[in-house]
Amino acid sequence: MTSAGATPERRAEESARRSVAAVWRIEAARIVATLTRFTGDFALAEDLAQEALADALAQWPERGVPRSPAAWLTAVAKRKAIDHWRRRERYDERIAAIAHDLEHEQDEAADALPWDPDEIDDDVLRLVFTACHPVLSPQARVALTLRVVAGLETREIARAFLVPVATIQQRIVRAKQALAEADVPFETPDRAARAARLGAVLATLYLLFTEGHAATAGDEWMRPDLAREALRLARTLAALQPDEPEVHGLLALLELTAARFPARLDETGEPVLLADQDRRRWDRAAIRRGRASLRRAEAFGRGLGSYGLQAAIAECHAVAADVDSTDWARVVAAYEGLERIAPSPVVTLNRAVAVSMAEGPEAALAIVDGLADAKPLAIGHLLPSVRGELLARLGRAEEARAAFALAAERTQNARERAVLLAKAAARA
């Protein structure tokens, strides 16, 4: 926050810094994808984008924020790319190669089909497939994608995965090196390569949406822009891979979850929990789209995967008139299915919440207490938050207050902290 006594220069610098941060959060993926296509080098593209950001921080305080900040950053980065090639004495070669490519594209344009169903005509999705190349470990894929596609800062990614910042930095650096050493091209992978990377791509889109649905850090509870981008990419992927049930399962999950966005914040921007949301504000068109995608996933007859099961849970909420009329038995059954195919402490914690609604808080508390030492729940805010809710329903006010206070201490999101502290205060 800008101090009232700050100098005009200081205020301009802080305003420019906020503008740069906002543009990077919203446009990072498109900027880096455009630069990767321009340079043919993923790591170089990200470096050029960062250099352009540094120029913006230096110039925007004096010259003002340009009318199209993303275009300005992209143009500056492209000029830096040309300078880079000049310094490496490859300028003429590179320009000749670009000219050859353009001529080749023009020669083929007349005979080309108007639309190639195997072509990813989306630079950001192509960027995701590049970042999910098998030469990278699963952890490196996630870290690199969240950094480049989601525009998250390294410290935010570290908080999301409960690891030191230095660990994430090393993963990102090593990921770039691995892509460079393997000479991974920025191009549409063929069907076989896409199939090999599909699981990683789906996991990445899910993580992007999850960060938009509930930000791991910062002053805002949600990042709708990031969630919408993940949803857009999921729709594009479903059109590209119509024969993959889990693609439709993921799309169903994102549509049904996004349908609740209009009711998740009140007029002042404060979070509104599911039980208190005005369901008349939910996006009915998104619910219809989500249910249609879920039916497509089910139609393959192979059984639902992890995303499809989560979508089935989201559907239970979407069709219920209120919390009490939700089919909690079906929700519990879906979570039990999830535990069989994708077990994790978080899935078990979510099952406990459903059990509390289907069977009562005492049965659920036994499940939650059994997770006390499970990582990463043992050091995060989710476990004490759920435990506080169960204790409050059992009338154990003092224990509930302590649990909510512990959850508030552990969360990195300011809005969520405020909600938890209010719950703790209500039990004092």
Secondary structure, DSSP 8 states (H G I E B T S, - for coil): ---TT--HHHHHHHHHHHHHHHHHHHHHHHHHHHHHHHHS-HHHHHHHHHHHHHHHHHHHHHH---SSHHHHHHHHHHHHHHHHHHHTT-HHHHHHHHHHHHHHHHHHHTTS-S--TTS---HHHHHHHHHT-TTS-HHHHHHHHHHHTS---HHHHHHHHTS-HHHHHHHHHHHHHHHHHTT--SS---HHHHHHHHHHHHHHHHHHHHHHHS-SSBS-S--HHHHHHHHHHHHHHHHH-TT-HHHHHHHHHHHHHHTTGGGSB-TTS-B--GGG--GGGS-HHHHHHHHHHHHHHHHTSS---HHHHHHHHHHHHHH-SSSTTS-HHHHHHHHHHHHHHS--HHHHHHHHHHHHHHT-HHHHHHHHHTTTT-TTGGGSSHHHHHHHHHHHHTT-HHHHHHHHHHHHHH--BHHHHHHHHHHHHHT-
